[in-house]
Amino acid sequence: ITSSTAESVSEALSYCELKNAEALVLLMDTPGGMLDATETITKTMERSRVPVVVYIYPVGAKGWSAGTFILLASHVAAMAPHTIIGSAQPVQVSPTGGSEPVKDTKIINALVKTAQESAKMHGRNETAAKLFITENLNLNDEEAYKYGVVEIRASNLDELLTLMDGRTVKTSYGEATMRTKGATVTQFSASLR
């Protein structure tokens, strides 16, 4: 998750708004990334008129660290079988290439509250949101569904679109009911920039 990822998400949402899309589905498989890029992405999603779905995909994918923050901020959180989310304690990377966990309570407390508020906003498990950061909790798709961190478990994109169909979510512009069963899927590619 980098600044170019944040720019790509912003471009994709602008495209979705222009096309009156039912939703933007972000396929995610990431070990994590930069905190400032993550904050940009979550703010962009939270302010979007178009519902944003974060789907940890394909089988075996991970949505660790920054990916977990982004999933918590999504309007719909979904995971494919045998995928994992969690391990969201921030790390500081040194200029020499090493890294170490951030233990500054000011930063940790701010991130915990941010994650919990995202979870609360979307009716998700606030305790798990905290533990992703403070204990580096990891959950697979079955556990995440069982504990109310994700709403959908789907094997592929078609199944996800079917399971999302008719779901009503709250966006910053009000409620939106998604009509996604059998929807045309447009793959979005970021601009050359």
N, C-alpha and C positions, 0 to 999 in steps of 0.2 A: 504494500500500500504506500504509494508515493504521491508527490504533487501531481504527476501526470495521471495517476489513477483518479485523483479528485477532479481534475479537469475533464477526464473522460466521462465520469459520472454526471457532471454538470452538463456536458454536451448532450449526453444521452437523454437526460431529463428534459432539456430544452426541445429536443427532437420529439420526444413523447408528447409534450404539451402542444407542440405545433400540429401533430398528427392526431390529437385527441385519443391517445392510446388508453387502453383499459388499465395498463400497469407497465412498469419497468421491472424486469426480472434481472437481477444481478447474479450471475453464476459465479460462485466464489470458491476458490481453493488457494488459501494463502497462509504462510507462516506468521504474517503480521506486517508491521511496517511503521511508518512515521506517525507520531501523535498528531502533529498539526494537520497532516493530510486527512487523518481519520476524523478529526473535528470538523474539517471543511465538508467532508462527505456526509457526516451525520446531520450537520446543520442544513445542507442542501436538501437532504431527504426529508427532514422534518418540516421544511418550508415548501415542499412540493405539493402541487395540486394533484398530480398523478401518483397513485399508490406505488410504493417501492417494495418489491419482494426480494429478500435476500435468500438465495437457495445455495446451500453448501452442496456442491456437486462437482464432479461425478462421484461414484462409489469410491471410497478411500480418501476423499478430499478432506481438507481441514480448514477451519475458519478460526485459527488461533489468534490471540492477542487483538490486534486492530480489527481483525475479521469478526471477533465476538462483539466488540463495541458497535460495529456497523450492523450486525445482525440484530442486536438489541434495539437499535433505533429504527429498524424497518417497520413498515406497516404490516407485513406478513413475513414471518420467519419460517423457513422450511429447510429440511435436510434430507439428503439421499441416504440410503442404507449404508452402514459402515463408515459414516463420516463423524468427525469430531469437532467440537468447539471448546474454547477455554484458554487456559494459560495466558491470562491478560495482565499480569503484573508488568508494568513498564520496565524496560531496560535502557541503560544509558550506554551508548556506543562511544568508545574513545577514538581519538584520531589515529591511534596506532593499530586499530582493528579489534581490540578486545571489547568486552561488554560486561556489565554487572547490573544486577537488579537495583532499581530505584527504591530507596527505603524512606525517603523524605515524606513524613506524614502529611505535609501540606499538599504534596502532589497526589499521594495515594488517596487521601480523604476526598480530594476534589474529583478524582476519577471514579471512586466508589459511588459518590453521590450522583455523578453524571450517569453512570451505568444504571443505578437504581431508578433514577428518574425516567430514563428511556424505557426501562422495563415496566415501570408503573404506567407510563403513558399508553403502552400497548397491551396492558393487562398480563404482563409476564412476571415470572418469579423474581422478586427483588432480592431475596436472600441469595439465590444462585448468582445474580448479577454481582453482588458484593464478593462472593467467594471466588468468582473467576479472577478477581484482582488480588484479594488478600491471601488466598490459599492456592492460587493457580489451579483451581478446579477445572477438570476436563470432563465433558459429557459426550457420549455417543448419541446417535440420533434417537435411539429408544429411550435413553435416560432423559434427554432434553425434552422429548415429547411428554414423557411421564411426569416430569417435574415442572411443566408449564413454561418452558423457555422457548419452545417453538410450537407452532400451531399445526404444521403439516409435515408428514413424512411421505415422500414421493420418490419412486424409483427413477423417473425420467421427467422431462419437461412436459410431455403430453399429460401424464398423470397429475403433475402439479397444476396445470391449467384447469383440468377437470375438477380437482379438489378445491381450487380457489373460487370456482364459479359460484356466483351469488353471495360471496362473502362481502360484508359491509365493513369498511374501515374508516377511521377518522383521520382526515388530513387537516392541514392548517386552513383549508378552504371549506371544511365541513365534511359530512359523510359522503363516501363514494362506494357504490356497489359495483363490484367487478363482474363483468360478463366475459369469461375467458374460455369456457368450454368450446373447443373447436376453433379458437381464435387463430387468426393469421399471425405467425411469428415473424418478426423482422429482426434479423441480426444487425446490431449496431456496431459500426467500427468507428473508432476515434479518428478525428481529422489528422492530417499530416503534421499539423502543429504539435 
